[in-house]
Amino acid sequence: MSALPATSSPLDHPEVWRASQGAALALRTVATGRQSLDAALPGHGWPLARLSEILLPQPGMGEVELLLPLLARRSRAGSLLVWIRPPCTPNLPLLATFDVDLSRTWMIHADSEQQALWAAEQVLASGVPVSVLLWTEMADERALRRLALAAEGGDALAVLFRPRPQADTVSPAALRIRLDGPTDRHPLHLVKARGLACSAAQPRVVGVREMAR
């Protein structure tokens, strides 16, 4: 966070949010490629330079498909797509179907979750335009805050996949989405979106009818 001029009030800092701003809070976003989701999100897109979470009942249930139009567009624009500790090998034919630039797709195999978190932090802090997908199970608040800080100030898309029960935990993520099953059959639940009234107890539901490619 940048320093305040000596004559400024802390309340004048651009990172301070006021209730009167509502969803107009300055937040860099990029269109998801999913009409229903864009319409529901503050800024009408996925946040950039912020940490986001997708909360899952189990990994490997097609969670990446939600992001494929966005990942494809960013890879073709020159952003690296970095997979860190995925539960299974990426489906390359599916990625190609969505026109993901496979030459800009990297995978990092980590022996432990701690190594995976460290790798994600280094990639996000590199300043290189990246889209980072990280699967984790036990990341604590301190680790999440380090990732959120590393993502700031650049053009990073940082998405963390976590177990669904962690929806009730404290997180610095600007966006948290809960999935109850594959997105072609189940709605999305927004449990946190900066500038939007929602919570784990009272999520905002996004239908899937318009989510199809």
C-alpha positions in Angstrom: 0.0 0.0 0.0 1.4 3.4 -1.0 2.2 5.9 1.7 -0.1 8.8 2.4 1.0 12.4 2.0 1.6 14.1 5.4 -1.4 16.4 4.9 -3.8 13.6 3.9 -6.4 11.9 6.1 -6.2 8.1 6.2 -9.8 8.1 5.0 -8.7 9.8 1.8 -6.6 6.8 0.7 -7.9 5.1 -2.5 -7.8 1.7 -0.7 -10.4 2.8 1.8 -13.9 1.8 0.9 -17.0 3.8 1.9 -20.5 2.3 2.1 -21.8 5.1 -0.2 -19.5 3.8 -3.0 -21.4 0.5 -3.1 -20.4 -1.7 -6.1 -18.7 1.4 -7.6 -15.6 0.6 -5.6 -12.6 1.0 -7.9 -11.6 -2.6 -8.7 -9.8 -3.7 -11.9 -11.8 -6.4 -13.6 -11.8 -8.5 -16.8 -14.8 -10.0 -18.4 -15.3 -13.7 -17.5 -16.8 -14.6 -20.9 -19.9 -15.9 -19.0 -22.8 -13.4 -19.4 -24.6 -14.4 -16.2 -21.5 -14.2 -14.1 -20.4 -10.9 -15.5 -23.8 -9.4 -14.7 -23.6 -10.6 -11.1 -20.1 -9.5 -10.3 -19.1 -5.9 -9.2 -17.3 -4.3 -12.0 -18.9 -6.9 -14.4 -15.9 -9.2 -14.4 -13.3 -11.2 -12.6 -11.0 -9.1 -10.3 -7.4 -8.5 -11.4 -4.5 -8.0 -9.0 -6.6 -9.5 -6.2 -6.9 -13.0 -4.8 -10.0 -15.0 -5.8 -11.2 -18.3 -4.4 -13.4 -21.1 -5.8 -14.6 -23.4 -3.0 -15.3 -27.0 -4.0 -16.9 -30.1 -2.6 -14.0 -32.0 -4.2 -11.2 -31.2 -6.6 -11.2 -32.2 -10.2 -14.9 -31.7 -10.8 -14.4 -29.5 -13.8 -13.9 -26.3 -11.9 -11.5 -24.9 -14.5 -14.2 -25.0 -17.2 -15.8 -22.0 -15.5 -12.7 -20.0 -16.3 -11.7 -21.2 -19.7 -13.1 -18.3 -21.9 -11.2 -15.9 -19.7 -8.0 -18.0 -19.5 -8.0 -18.4 -23.3 -8.4 -14.7 -23.9 -5.6 -13.9 -21.5 -3.2 -16.5 -22.9 -3.7 -15.3 -26.4 -3.0 -11.8 -25.2 0.4 -12.9 -23.9 -0.4 -13.9 -20.3 1.2 -17.1 -18.9 -1.2 -19.7 -17.6 0.4 -21.4 -14.6 -1.1 -24.5 -13.0 0.2 -25.2 -9.5 -0.4 -28.6 -7.9 -3.6 -29.5 -9.9 -5.4 -32.7 -8.8 -5.0 -34.1 -12.3 -3.2 -33.3 -15.6 -4.9 -30.5 -17.5 -7.2 -31.6 -20.4 -5.1 -30.3 -23.3 -7.7 -31.1 -26.0 -10.3 -29.2 -24.0 -8.0 -26.2 -23.6 -7.3 -26.3 -27.3 -11.1 -26.3 -28.0 -11.3 -23.0 -26.1 -8.3 -21.6 -28.0 -6.0 -21.5 -25.0 -2.4 -20.9 -26.2 -0.8 -24.1 -25.0 2.7 -22.7 -25.7 2.0 -20.3 -22.8 0.7 -23.0 -20.4 3.0 -24.1 -17.7 2.6 -26.6 -14.8 4.4 -26.5 -11.5 4.5 -29.9 -9.6 5.1 -29.2 -5.9 5.9 -32.0 -3.4 3.9 -30.3 -0.7 1.3 -27.6 -0.2 3.9 -25.4 1.4 6.0 -25.5 -1.7 3.0 -24.9 -3.9 2.1 -21.7 -1.9 5.7 -20.5 -2.1 5.8 -21.1 -5.9 2.5 -19.3 -6.3 3.7 -16.3 -4.3 6.9 -16.1 -6.4 5.0 -16.2 -9.7 2.5 -13.6 -8.7 5.2 -11.3 -7.4 7.2 -11.5 -10.6 5.4 -8.7 -12.3 4.9 -10.8 -15.4 1.3 -11.0 -16.7 0.1 -14.3 -15.4 -3.0 -16.3 -14.7 -2.3 -18.6 -11.7 -4.5 -21.5 -10.8 -3.5 -23.0 -7.4 -5.1 -26.0 -5.6 -4.7 -26.0 -1.8 -6.3 -27.7 1.2 -4.9 -26.3 4.4 -3.7 -22.7 3.6 -4.1 -20.5 6.6 -5.0 -16.8 6.7 -1.3 -15.8 6.8 -0.5 -17.7 3.7 -3.6 -16.3 1.9 -2.6 -12.8 2.8 0.9 -13.3 1.4 -0.7 -14.5 -1.9 -3.1 -11.5 -1.9 -0.2 -9.1 -1.4 1.9 -10.8 -4.1 -1.0 -10.4 -6.6 -1.4 -6.6 -6.0 0.0 -4.0 -8.4 0.2 -6.1 -11.5 -1.9 -7.8 -14.1 -2.2 -11.1 -12.3 -5.3 -13.3 -12.3 -4.9 -15.3 -9.1 -7.4 -18.1 -8.5 -7.2 -20.4 -5.5 -9.2 -23.6 -5.3 -10.1 -24.7 -1.7 -12.3 -27.2 0.0 -15.9 -26.0 0.3 -16.0 -26.1 4.2 -13.5 -23.3 4.2 -16.2 -20.9 3.0 -16.8 -20.1 6.7 -13.1 -19.1 7.3 -11.7 -15.6 7.1 -10.1 -14.8 3.8 -8.5 -11.7 2.2 -9.9 -12.8 -1.2 -11.8 -10.1 -3.1 -14.0 -12.8 -4.6 -15.2 -16.2 -3.3 -17.4 -18.5 -5.3 -18.8 -21.8 -3.9 -19.5 -24.6 -6.3 -21.8 -27.5 -5.2 -21.3 -29.5 -8.4 -20.4 -29.2 -12.1 -21.4 -25.8 -13.4 -23.4 -27.2 -16.3 -25.9 -28.6 -13.7 -25.5 -26.5 -10.5 -25.7 -22.7 -9.9 -22.8 -20.7 -8.5 -22.9 -19.2 -5.0 -21.2 -15.9 -4.5 -20.2 -15.9 -0.8 -18.0 -12.9 -1.0 -17.6 -10.2 -3.7 -16.1 -6.8 -2.8 -18.9 -4.2 -3.1 -21.7 -6.8 -3.1 -23.9 -7.8 -0.1 -23.4 -11.6 0.2 -21.9 -14.1 2.7 -21.4 -17.8 3.2 -24.7 -17.8 5.1 -26.5 -15.8 2.5 -24.8 -16.2 -0.8 -25.8 -14.6 -4.1 -27.0 -17.4 -6.5 -26.0 -17.2 -10.1 -27.9 -19.5 -12.5 -26.2 -21.6 -15.0 -28.5 -21.4 -18.0 -26.4 -18.6 -19.6 -23.2 -20.1 -18.4 -22.8 -22.4 -21.3 -20.1 -21.5 -23.9 
